[in-house]
Amino acid sequence: MTKNLDSSITLDFLDKLKDQTASAHKKLESLPVSVSILFPNMKISDYCHYLSLMYDVHKSTQEIVFPLLKNHISDLEERAKTPLITDDLSFLNSTENDSIPVFKNQDISVPFALGILYVVEGSTLGGRFILKNIETIPGLDQQKGVSYFTGYGNKTGSYWKTFLNDLTTYETENECGDEIIEGAVYAFDCIYNHFLTNRK
């Protein structure tokens, strides 16, 4: 009986997290740079620009969020994405510019950091959908230059479930749902501002 109750509480929190970040998520996805990588005739230059922006996001995540979560997310180091983006840009003969900090609030708590990582890991899950379009573009149709959007390959779903399990376990044990949600909204807003400010 307790198991069912715990499962219900967990689902309620994840539904609340998704619901309270929905508008910020939608706002980010509506930006031209976000839309550009879904065009059937996507330009390689737009793709490289998007990758360089996401490099900044992941570099900030690895520098600010990872240290706070090293004792709470068991496979954290496997989730580092900057090497994948660097490989993709190198294949496309494009290099990222000097990195721009995306998450500037360094005085953050563990639950707030979990909220940020929820957004970043969620983008990896969504990347599998974007990959279907990217792989139709000449130059990217030979499984080269698409490492970042490939994510964890056929393990992407299981990595997401593992993260959600770690997230909800921490939330249940520490009753910090509101702070996790604040971190997630903050992440969406920071990425939105980064995309908006650094338009081509």
Secondary structure, DSSP 8 states (H G I E B T S, - for coil): -HHHHHHHHHHHHHHHHHHHHHHHHHHHHTSHHHHHTTSTT--HHHHHHHHHHHHHHHHHIIIIIHHHHTTT-TTGGGG--HHHHHHHHHHTT----S---S----S--HHHHHHHHHHHHHHHHHHHHHHHHHTTSTTSTTS-S-HHHHTTGGGHHHHHHHHHHHHHHHHHHHT-HHHHHHHHHHHHHHHHHHHHHT--
